[in-house]
Amino acid sequence: MWYSPKPWMPSIVVVLLKTIRETLIASGYRTRPPHRPLLLRPQQFGNVAIDDPVFGPLEWDAELHWLSGFGEIAAEGGARFIKLTIQCDGDHPSAPTQAVRDAWNRFTARESEYRLWGAKDMIEGGHPWARRIDGEEFALLLACEQVEINQSGGMEIWYDDAEMYYDHNIIVHVNEQGEPESTSLCG
């Protein structure tokens, strides 16, 4: 074989990639891949069960016992919409509780903090090959895809993993007080 990797090569590659990234950021280049933001409100499908003044039209899924819709958050380059699900108690849709609204407000105010916490938790407790970048760098690659809120205000925030974990989702579990508790992989 004409090529054999040397022990020092991975560190050179990491330094080179960091240098390129810093140069791109300094020049104003967006670090998040352009295909991730969803800038237009998606079309609702099915029957609208509740037209909420905060969340807009919400559909009822009788099988899963949740309301679903899209929530708007501030993002790099303007507003973007993410999938929103609200778990309901019982067999019929009910208007979101104040705890759900408070959780949504916490999420929109602290999304970048939750993303950074989840990225650091995955890198520090994750797979050895994932340690090639630090938590801050990994957080820049993550994009929020969905938020699930339960009636007591706890949340599961789903992030696209930027193919770091073979295209799984990283889920940040947040308690009713708004503090992140754990992360997990799904997919």
MDAnalysis code that builds the backbone (N, CA, C; Angstrom):
import MDAnalysis as mda
import numpy as np

u = mda.Universe.empty(561, n_residues=187, atom_resindex=np.repeat(np.arange(187), 3), trajectory=True)
u.add_TopologyAttr("name", ["N", "CA", "C"] * 187)
u.add_TopologyAttr("resid", np.arange(1, 188))
u.add_TopologyAttr("resname", ["MET", "TRP", "TYR", "SER", "PRO", "LYS", "PRO", "TRP", "MET", "PRO", "SER", "ILE", "VAL", "VAL", "VAL", "LEU", "LEU", "LYS", "THR", "ILE", "ARG", "GLU", "THR", "LEU", "ILE", "ALA", "SER", "GLY", "TYR", "ARG", "THR", "ARG", "PRO", "PRO", "HIS", "ARG", "PRO", "LEU", "LEU", "LEU", "ARG", "PRO", "GLN", "GLN", "PHE", "GLY", "ASN", "VAL", "ALA", "ILE", "ASP", "ASP", "PRO", "VAL", "PHE", "GLY", "PRO", "LEU", "GLU", "TRP", "ASP", "ALA", "GLU", "LEU", "HIS", "TRP", "LEU", "SER", "GLY", "PHE", "GLY", "GLU", "ILE", "ALA", "ALA", "GLU", "GLY", "GLY", "ALA", "ARG", "PHE", "ILE", "LYS", "LEU", "THR", "ILE", "GLN", "CYS", "ASP", "GLY", "ASP", "HIS", "PRO", "SER", "ALA", "PRO", "THR", "GLN", "ALA", "VAL", "ARG", "ASP", "ALA", "TRP", "ASN", "ARG", "PHE", "THR", "ALA", "ARG", "GLU", "SER", "GLU", "TYR", "ARG", "LEU", "TRP", "GLY", "ALA", "LYS", "ASP", "MET", "ILE", "GLU", "GLY", "GLY", "HIS", "PRO", "TRP", "ALA", "ARG", "ARG", "ILE", "ASP", "GLY", "GLU", "GLU", "PHE", "ALA", "LEU", "LEU", "LEU", "ALA", "CYS", "GLU", "GLN", "VAL", "GLU", "ILE", "ASN", "GLN", "SER", "GLY", "GLY", "MET", "GLU", "ILE", "TRP", "TYR", "ASP", "ASP", "ALA", "GLU", "MET", "TYR", "TYR", "ASP", "HIS", "ASN", "ILE", "ILE", "VAL", "HIS", "VAL", "ASN", "GLU", "GLN", "GLY", "GLU", "PRO", "GLU", "SER", "THR", "SER", "LEU", "CYS", "GLY"])
u.atoms.positions = np.array([
    [0.855, -1.174, 0.000],
    [0.000, 0.000, 0.000],
    [0.902, 1.238, 0.000],
    [0.582, 2.191, -0.818],
    [1.437, 3.371, -0.961],
    [1.237, 4.375, 0.166],
    [0.138, 4.274, 0.907],
    [-0.136, 5.249, 1.949],
    [-0.288, 4.536, 3.285],
    [0.390, 5.028, 4.284],
    [0.178, 4.498, 5.633],
    [0.070, 5.682, 6.581],
    [-1.034, 5.761, 7.358],
    [-1.219, 6.900, 8.257],
    [-0.165, 6.922, 9.356],
    [0.224, 8.087, 9.722],
    [1.199, 8.286, 10.800],
    [0.460, 8.730, 12.059],
    [1.014, 8.452, 13.251],
    [0.328, 8.819, 14.498],
    [0.054, 10.312, 14.636],
    [0.863, 11.162, 14.049],
    [0.693, 12.594, 14.204],
    [-0.346, 13.173, 13.248],
    [-0.795, 12.403, 12.261],
    [-1.704, 12.929, 11.244],
    [-3.053, 13.386, 11.786],
    [-3.730, 12.635, 12.670],
    [-5.030, 13.128, 13.145],
    [-4.950, 14.495, 13.814],
    [-3.884, 14.748, 14.579],
    [-3.781, 16.049, 15.244],
    [-3.565, 17.168, 14.232],
    [-2.843, 16.906, 13.185],
    [-2.643, 17.918, 12.144],
    [-3.967, 18.212, 11.437],
    [-4.742, 17.177, 11.173],
    [-6.033, 17.359, 10.521],
    [-6.948, 18.213, 11.402],
    [-6.989, 17.941, 12.697],
    [-7.820, 18.713, 13.615],
    [-7.391, 20.177, 13.632],
    [-6.083, 20.422, 13.714],
    [-5.572, 21.798, 13.710],
    [-5.934, 22.486, 12.394],
    [-5.780, 21.789, 11.286],
    [-6.110, 22.354, 9.985],
    [-7.601, 22.696, 9.902],
    [-8.466, 21.780, 10.347],
    [-9.910, 22.036, 10.305],
    [-10.305, 23.199, 11.201],
    [-9.709, 23.286, 12.390],
    [-10.000, 24.405, 13.285],
    [-9.561, 25.728, 12.666],
    [-8.405, 25.732, 12.021],
    [-7.901, 26.938, 11.372],
    [-8.837, 27.372, 10.245],
    [-9.273, 26.421, 9.443],
    [-10.194, 26.734, 8.350],
    [-11.501, 27.288, 8.922],
    [-12.024, 26.641, 9.964],
    [-13.273, 27.094, 10.585],
    [-13.138, 28.506, 11.128],
    [-12.048, 28.792, 11.845],
    [-11.841, 30.128, 12.396],
    [-11.736, 31.176, 11.294],
    [-11.078, 30.829, 10.199],
    [-10.959, 31.744, 9.072],
    [-12.327, 32.023, 8.463],
    [-13.137, 30.979, 8.309],
    [-14.470, 31.153, 7.742],
    [-15.354, 32.002, 8.655],
    [-15.295, 31.753, 9.956],
    [-16.095, 32.535, 10.902],
    [-15.665, 33.994, 10.878],
    [-14.351, 34.239, 10.863],
    [-13.836, 35.610, 10.832],
    [-14.288, 36.348, 9.568],
    [-14.462, 35.611, 8.484],
    [-14.875, 36.248, 7.232],
    [-16.397, 36.390, 7.134],
    [-17.135, 35.934, 8.178],
    [-18.583, 36.085, 8.178],
    [-19.325, 34.907, 7.602],
    [-18.640, 33.831, 7.282],
    [-19.294, 32.645, 6.727],
    [-20.138, 31.969, 7.789],
    [-21.322, 31.513, 7.411],
    [-22.201, 30.812, 8.349],
    [-21.636, 29.437, 8.658],
    [-21.587, 29.093, 9.942],
    [-21.043, 27.798, 10.331],
    [-22.088, 26.691, 10.266],
    [-23.342, 27.022, 10.350],
    [-24.387, 26.010, 10.310],
    [-24.691, 25.667, 8.859],
    [-24.827, 24.399, 8.541],
    [-25.126, 24.034, 7.153],
    [-26.395, 24.714, 6.663],
    [-26.426, 25.175, 5.421],
    [-27.548, 25.957, 4.920],
    [-28.836, 25.169, 4.769],
    [-28.797, 23.834, 4.738],
    [-30.017, 23.070, 4.516],
    [-30.839, 22.900, 5.776],
    [-30.350, 23.308, 6.922],
    [-31.041, 23.037, 8.173],
    [-32.195, 23.997, 8.494],
    [-32.057, 25.314, 8.363],
    [-33.141, 26.186, 8.820],
    [-34.412, 26.020, 7.999],
    [-35.530, 26.015, 8.681],
    [-36.823, 25.980, 8.047],
    [-37.414, 27.371, 8.240],
    [-37.397, 28.178, 7.191],
    [-37.722, 29.589, 7.332],
    [-39.188, 29.917, 7.089],
    [-39.929, 29.016, 6.483],
    [-41.334, 29.268, 6.216],
    [-42.194, 28.375, 7.098],
    [-43.352, 28.877, 7.496],
    [-44.243, 28.049, 8.318],
    [-44.719, 26.869, 7.476],
    [-44.499, 25.650, 7.961],
    [-44.958, 24.468, 7.219],
    [-46.478, 24.400, 7.177],
    [-46.977, 23.729, 6.182],
    [-48.420, 23.554, 6.061],
    [-48.909, 22.549, 7.098],
    [-50.030, 22.830, 7.704],
    [-50.638, 21.896, 8.635],
    [-51.365, 20.827, 7.816],
    [-51.349, 19.618, 8.296],
    [-52.061, 18.539, 7.637],
    [-53.102, 18.001, 8.608],
    [-54.198, 17.510, 8.084],
    [-55.226, 16.927, 8.941],
    [-56.147, 17.983, 9.510],
    [-56.768, 17.635, 10.615],
    [-57.754, 18.510, 11.242],
    [-57.129, 19.325, 12.360],
    [-57.419, 20.603, 12.358],
    [-56.944, 21.471, 13.428],
    [-57.894, 21.315, 14.602],
    [-57.355, 20.896, 15.746],
    [-58.178, 20.683, 16.932],
    [-58.295, 21.957, 17.754],
    [-57.198, 22.689, 17.840],
    [-57.161, 23.907, 18.654],
    [-56.410, 24.973, 17.879],
    [-56.952, 26.161, 17.819],
    [-56.231, 27.292, 17.242],
    [-55.777, 28.143, 18.427],
    [-54.572, 27.884, 18.888],
    [-54.052, 28.504, 20.098],
    [-53.477, 29.887, 19.789],
    [-53.710, 30.883, 20.653],
    [-53.187, 32.224, 20.390],
    [-51.658, 32.301, 20.434],
    [-51.004, 31.400, 21.155],
    [-49.540, 31.406, 21.236],
    [-48.911, 30.482, 20.197],
    [-49.428, 29.260, 20.089],
    [-48.814, 28.240, 19.233],
    [-49.412, 28.160, 17.843],
    [-50.570, 28.813, 17.627],
    [-51.216, 28.725, 16.326],
    [-52.015, 27.441, 16.212],
    [-52.271, 26.975, 14.978],
    [-53.074, 25.773, 14.798],
    [-52.344, 24.530, 15.310],
    [-53.052, 23.741, 16.109],
    [-52.517, 22.496, 16.656],
    [-53.426, 21.347, 16.256],
    [-52.830, 20.270, 15.771],
    [-53.586, 19.084, 15.364],
    [-53.580, 18.064, 16.485],
    [-54.634, 17.296, 16.593],
    [-54.751, 16.264, 17.610],
    [-54.385, 14.914, 17.010],
    [-53.500, 14.193, 17.669],
    [-53.163, 12.825, 17.297],
    [-53.745, 11.921, 18.373],
    [-54.879, 11.273, 18.067],
    [-55.599, 10.462, 19.050],
    [-54.806, 9.225, 19.456],
    [-53.976, 8.725, 18.564],
    [-53.189, 7.534, 18.881],
    [-52.084, 7.831, 19.893],
    [-51.409, 8.957, 19.726],
    [-50.289, 9.313, 20.596],
    [-50.685, 10.244, 21.738],
    [-51.903, 10.744, 21.721],
    [-52.413, 11.656, 22.759],
    [-51.571, 12.926, 22.860],
    [-51.355, 13.561, 21.716],
    [-50.644, 14.826, 21.761],
    [-51.147, 15.770, 20.681],
    [-50.909, 17.031, 20.926],
    [-51.171, 18.075, 19.944],
    [-49.866, 18.341, 19.216],
    [-49.937, 18.627, 17.934],
    [-48.712, 18.937, 17.202],
    [-48.929, 20.155, 16.320],
    [-47.860, 20.879, 16.139],
    [-47.867, 22.071, 15.304],
    [-46.437, 22.505, 15.066],
    [-46.262, 23.789, 14.845],
    [-44.933, 24.328, 14.613],
    [-44.750, 25.581, 15.450],
    [-43.596, 25.668, 16.093],
    [-43.280, 26.839, 16.891],
    [-42.194, 27.653, 16.218],
    [-42.269, 28.944, 16.394],
    [-41.304, 29.854, 15.772],
    [-40.254, 30.250, 16.803],
    [-38.980, 30.142, 16.408],
    [-37.893, 30.587, 17.276],
    [-36.967, 31.495, 16.492],
    [-36.270, 32.362, 17.215],
    [-35.270, 33.219, 16.584],
    [-34.062, 32.353, 16.251],
    [-33.456, 32.587, 15.112],
    [-32.291, 31.811, 14.688],
    [-31.392, 32.689, 13.843],
    [-30.209, 32.176, 13.615],
    [-29.259, 32.864, 12.748],
    [-29.902, 33.054, 11.378],
    [-29.957, 34.265, 10.902],
    [-30.529, 34.536, 9.599],
    [-32.034, 34.787, 9.629],
    [-32.651, 34.856, 10.811],
    [-34.080, 35.136, 10.899],
    [-34.824, 34.057, 11.661],
    [-36.131, 34.179, 11.680],
    [-36.956, 33.212, 12.394],
    [-36.932, 31.865, 11.691],
    [-37.130, 30.808, 12.480],
    [-37.263, 29.481, 11.884],
    [-38.301, 28.712, 12.660],
    [-38.891, 27.719, 12.022],
    [-39.965, 26.947, 12.618],
    [-39.480, 25.543, 12.934],
    [-39.893, 25.052, 14.098],
    [-39.551, 23.692, 14.497],
    [-40.837, 22.960, 14.856],
    [-40.785, 21.652, 14.771],
    [-41.936, 20.827, 15.129],
    [-42.159, 20.919, 16.629],
    [-43.396, 21.076, 17.018],
    [-43.780, 21.204, 18.417],
    [-44.835, 20.158, 18.718],
    [-44.624, 19.365, 19.762],
    [-45.659, 18.438, 20.223],
    [-45.914, 18.693, 21.695],
    [-47.186, 18.646, 22.053],
    [-47.606, 18.866, 23.433],
    [-48.364, 17.622, 23.875],
    [-47.807, 16.923, 24.850],
    [-48.466, 15.714, 25.350],
    [-49.679, 16.107, 26.182],
    [-50.779, 15.398, 25.975],
    [-52.019, 15.698, 26.689],
    [-52.394, 14.532, 27.591],
    [-53.029, 14.853, 28.692],
    [-53.573, 13.838, 29.583],
    [-54.991, 13.540, 29.127],
    [-55.289, 12.285, 28.899],
    [-56.648, 11.931, 28.498],
    [-56.765, 11.644, 27.015],
    [-58.009, 11.340, 26.621],
    [-58.287, 10.923, 25.247],
    [-58.756, 12.045, 24.332],
    [-58.824, 13.267, 24.868],
    [-59.322, 14.374, 24.066],
    [-58.345, 15.545, 24.145],
    [-58.272, 16.332, 23.067],
    [-57.347, 17.468, 23.102],
    [-57.790, 18.513, 24.121],
    [-56.815, 19.082, 24.785],
    [-57.110, 20.171, 25.722],
    [-56.137, 21.306, 25.451],
    [-56.566, 22.497, 25.754],
    [-55.719, 23.670, 25.517],
    [-54.426, 23.539, 26.323],
    [-53.322, 24.027, 25.783],
    [-52.050, 23.971, 26.517],
    [-52.159, 24.681, 27.867],
    [-51.581, 24.083, 28.893],
    [-51.612, 24.652, 30.243],
    [-50.605, 25.793, 30.360],
    [-50.681, 26.524, 31.456],
    [-49.714, 27.594, 31.705],
    [-48.305, 27.013, 31.837],
    [-48.189, 25.808, 32.400],
    [-46.871, 25.174, 32.516],
    [-46.264, 24.911, 31.136],
    [-47.105, 24.531, 30.162],
    [-46.634, 24.313, 28.786],
    [-46.166, 25.640, 28.184],
    [-46.937, 26.690, 28.385],
    [-46.552, 28.015, 27.858],
    [-45.256, 28.508, 28.500],
    [-45.122, 28.304, 29.819],
    [-43.884, 28.698, 30.508],
    [-42.693, 27.907, 29.981],
    [-42.895, 26.609, 29.730],
    [-41.812, 25.771, 29.191],
    [-41.400, 26.267, 27.804],
    [-42.378, 26.626, 26.969],
    [-42.064, 27.143, 25.633],
    [-41.275, 28.449, 25.733],
    [-41.684, 29.330, 26.628],
    [-40.954, 30.591, 26.808],
    [-39.528, 30.339, 27.296],
    [-39.366, 29.377, 28.206],
    [-38.018, 29.010, 28.669],
    [-37.183, 28.476, 27.517],
    [-37.809, 27.602, 26.713],
    [-37.088, 27.024, 25.582],
    [-36.627, 28.102, 24.606],
    [-37.518, 29.011, 24.229],
    [-37.133, 30.034, 23.254],
    [-36.057, 30.961, 23.814],
    [-36.071, 31.205, 25.113],
    [-35.060, 32.073, 25.720],
    [-33.731, 31.358, 25.918],
    [-33.762, 30.042, 26.117],
    [-32.546, 29.313, 26.505],
    [-32.125, 28.234, 25.497],
    [-32.651, 28.258, 24.282],
    [-32.356, 27.199, 23.318],
    [-30.861, 27.015, 23.104],
    [-30.123, 28.097, 22.942],
    [-28.675, 27.966, 22.702],
    [-27.972, 27.354, 23.911],
    [-28.455, 27.664, 25.111],
    [-27.881, 27.067, 26.327],
    [-28.149, 25.559, 26.369],
    [-29.369, 25.151, 26.040],
    [-29.695, 23.718, 26.009],
    [-28.873, 22.992, 24.943],
    [-28.718, 23.623, 23.782],
    [-27.933, 23.025, 22.693],
    [-26.487, 22.828, 23.123],
    [-25.890, 23.840, 23.748],
    [-24.506, 23.740, 24.212],
    [-24.374, 22.675, 25.297],
    [-25.318, 22.640, 26.237],
    [-25.277, 21.650, 27.311],
    [-25.337, 20.240, 26.728],
    [-26.257, 20.019, 25.778],
    [-26.390, 18.708, 25.146],
    [-25.147, 18.309, 24.377],
    [-24.559, 19.260, 23.651],
    [-23.345, 18.964, 22.879],
    [-22.195, 18.586, 23.805],
    [-22.003, 19.354, 24.861],
    [-20.927, 19.044, 25.804],
    [-21.151, 17.701, 26.476],
    [-22.395, 17.418, 26.865],
    [-22.706, 16.153, 27.521],
    [-22.428, 14.974, 26.590],
    [-22.766, 15.110, 25.313],
    [-22.521, 14.020, 24.364],
    [-21.026, 13.826, 24.108],
    [-20.281, 14.919, 23.993],
    [-18.843, 14.800, 23.723],
    [-18.118, 14.224, 24.939],
    [-18.431, 14.743, 26.125],
    [-17.733, 14.295, 27.328],
    [-18.101, 12.866, 27.707],
    [-19.339, 12.481, 27.519],
    [-19.757, 11.140, 27.899],
    [-19.947, 10.228, 26.705],
    [-19.561, 10.691, 25.535],
    [-19.844, 9.964, 24.301],
    [-18.759, 9.015, 23.865],
    [-18.757, 8.762, 22.605],
    [-17.849, 7.809, 21.986],
    [-16.463, 8.419, 21.819],
    [-15.408, 7.614, 21.872],
    [-14.040, 8.150, 21.761],
    [-13.798, 8.919, 20.466],
    [-14.372, 8.493, 19.358],
    [-14.147, 9.191, 18.095],
    [-14.852, 10.532, 18.052],
    [-15.821, 10.744, 18.954],
    [-16.537, 12.021, 18.974],
    [-15.759, 13.094, 19.709],
    [-14.663, 12.763, 20.334],
    [-13.886, 13.724, 21.110],
    [-12.955, 14.578, 20.244],
    [-13.041, 14.455, 18.968],
    [-12.139, 15.208, 18.094],
    [-12.486, 16.690, 18.030],
    [-13.676, 17.051, 18.476],
    [-14.025, 18.464, 18.573],
    [-14.556, 18.712, 19.981],
    [-14.570, 19.961, 20.380],
    [-15.077, 20.254, 21.724],
    [-16.575, 20.569, 21.662],
    [-17.179, 20.733, 22.839],
    [-18.615, 20.943, 22.931],
    [-19.097, 22.187, 22.219],
    [-18.315, 23.274, 22.306],
    [-18.732, 24.518, 21.645],
    [-18.777, 24.348, 20.134],
    [-17.785, 23.657, 19.575],
    [-17.774, 23.430, 18.129],
    [-18.935, 22.538, 17.707],
    [-19.182, 21.504, 18.495],
    [-20.269, 20.588, 18.179],
    [-21.615, 21.303, 18.266],
    [-21.786, 22.177, 19.251],
    [-23.044, 22.905, 19.418],
    [-23.356, 23.761, 18.190],
    [-22.336, 24.288, 17.541],
    [-22.557, 25.099, 16.337],
    [-23.131, 24.271, 15.190],
    [-22.881, 22.964, 15.215],
    [-23.353, 22.096, 14.136],
    [-24.778, 21.588, 14.360],
    [-25.231, 21.604, 15.605],
    [-26.546, 21.066, 15.924],
    [-27.661, 22.015, 15.505],
    [-28.766, 21.448, 15.084],
    [-29.948, 22.235, 14.735],
    [-31.162, 21.602, 15.397],
    [-31.952, 22.417, 16.059],
    [-33.146, 21.924, 16.731],
    [-34.181, 21.507, 15.689],
    [-34.740, 20.322, 15.876],
    [-35.755, 19.821, 14.958],
    [-37.140, 19.754, 15.581],
    [-37.194, 19.446, 16.898],
    [-38.487, 19.233, 17.518],
    [-38.391, 19.466, 19.018],
    [-39.492, 19.934, 19.593],
    [-39.613, 20.075, 21.044],
    [-40.885, 19.362, 21.475],
    [-40.754, 18.472, 22.453],
    [-41.910, 17.805, 23.047],
    [-42.068, 18.347, 24.459],
    [-43.254, 18.841, 24.776],
    [-43.510, 19.415, 26.100],
    [-44.634, 18.622, 26.749],
    [-44.426, 18.211, 28.009],
    [-45.511, 17.529, 28.711],
    [-46.323, 18.554, 29.508],
    [-47.455, 18.139, 30.037],
    [-48.373, 19.069, 30.701],
    [-47.786, 19.727, 31.947],
    [-46.773, 19.109, 32.555],
    [-46.165, 19.708, 33.751],
    [-45.003, 20.636, 33.406],
    [-44.651, 20.744, 32.122],
    [-43.615, 21.685, 31.708],
    [-42.259, 21.063, 31.432],
    [-42.118, 19.756, 31.585],
    [-40.870, 19.089, 31.206],
    [-40.755, 19.021, 29.694],
    [-39.531, 18.963, 29.185],
    [-39.332, 18.981, 27.732],
    [-38.326, 17.936, 27.292],
    [-38.479, 17.506, 26.052],
    [-37.465, 16.760, 25.332],
    [-37.182, 17.569, 24.073],
    [-35.937, 17.994, 23.928],
    [-35.550, 18.822, 22.789],
    [-34.719, 17.956, 21.850],
    [-35.174, 17.815, 20.627],
    [-34.536, 16.943, 19.644],
    [-33.652, 17.778, 18.719],
    [-32.384, 17.391, 18.626],
    [-31.422, 18.064, 17.750],
    [-30.912, 17.107, 16.693],
    [-30.743, 17.618, 15.484],
    [-30.065, 16.875, 14.433],
    [-28.598, 16.771, 14.840],
    [-27.991, 15.607, 14.684],
    [-26.627, 15.380, 15.195],
    [-25.519, 15.782, 14.229],
    [-25.848, 16.396, 13.109],
    [-24.860, 16.812, 12.103],
    [-24.002, 15.624, 11.660],
    [-24.610, 14.433, 11.665],
    [-23.974, 13.185, 11.252],
    [-22.776, 12.790, 12.116],
    [-22.659, 13.381, 13.295],
    [-21.587, 13.034, 14.219],
    [-21.814, 11.645, 14.817],
    [-23.073, 11.293, 15.024],
    [-23.437, 9.995, 15.586],
    [-24.246, 9.199, 14.570],
    [-23.762, 9.168, 13.347],
    [-24.373, 8.391, 12.274],
    [-25.828, 8.776, 12.037],
    [-26.093, 10.076, 12.017],
    [-27.391, 10.641, 11.666],
    [-28.518, 10.238, 12.622],
    [-28.203, 10.196, 13.906],
    [-29.210, 9.986, 14.941],
    [-29.665, 11.362, 15.436],
    [-30.644, 11.362, 16.313],
    [-31.052, 12.590, 16.977],
    [-30.488, 12.599, 18.382],
    [-30.073, 13.764, 18.819],
    [-29.643, 13.950, 20.199],
    [-30.815, 14.578, 20.930],
    [-31.220, 13.961, 22.022],
    [-32.360, 14.449, 22.783],
    [-31.850, 14.989, 24.111],
    [-32.167, 16.240, 24.393],
    [-31.834, 16.852, 25.675],
    [-33.108, 16.816, 26.517],
    [-33.031, 16.154, 27.682],
    [-34.168, 16.028, 28.589],
    [-34.086, 17.157, 29.611],
    [-35.150, 17.956, 29.688],
    [-35.196, 19.124, 30.559],
    [-36.337, 18.936, 31.564],
    [-36.063, 19.185, 32.851],
    [-37.097, 18.991, 33.871],
    [-38.070, 20.168, 33.911],
    [-39.046, 20.085, 34.803],
    [-40.100, 21.100, 34.904],
    [-39.577, 22.467, 35.322],
    [-38.419, 22.505, 35.986],
    [-37.811, 23.773, 36.403],
    [-36.949, 24.385, 35.303],
    [-36.831, 23.690, 34.171],
    [-36.058, 24.216, 33.051],
    [-34.596, 23.849, 33.076],
    [-34.201, 22.911, 33.942],
    [-32.795, 22.502, 34.024],
    [-32.575, 21.229, 33.218],
    [-31.539, 21.204, 32.363],
    [-31.239, 19.988, 31.614],
    [-30.791, 18.882, 32.556],
    [-31.278, 17.662, 32.324],
    [-30.952, 16.541, 33.188],
    [-30.075, 15.496, 32.524],
    [-30.354, 15.198, 31.261],
    [-29.600, 14.149, 30.579],
    [-29.733, 14.302, 29.075],
    [-28.921, 13.537, 28.360],
    [-29.031, 13.484, 26.910],
    [-29.124, 12.012, 26.498],
    [-29.694, 11.791, 25.345],
    [-29.754, 10.440, 24.819],
    [-29.730, 10.513, 23.292],
    [-29.479, 9.367, 22.676],
    [-29.501, 9.249, 21.217],
    [-30.753, 8.501, 20.805],
    [-31.323, 8.879, 19.692],
    [-32.479, 8.187, 19.156],
    [-32.340, 8.127, 17.644],
    [-32.757, 7.031, 17.081],
    [-32.753, 6.958, 15.633],
    [-32.098, 5.747, 15.180],
])
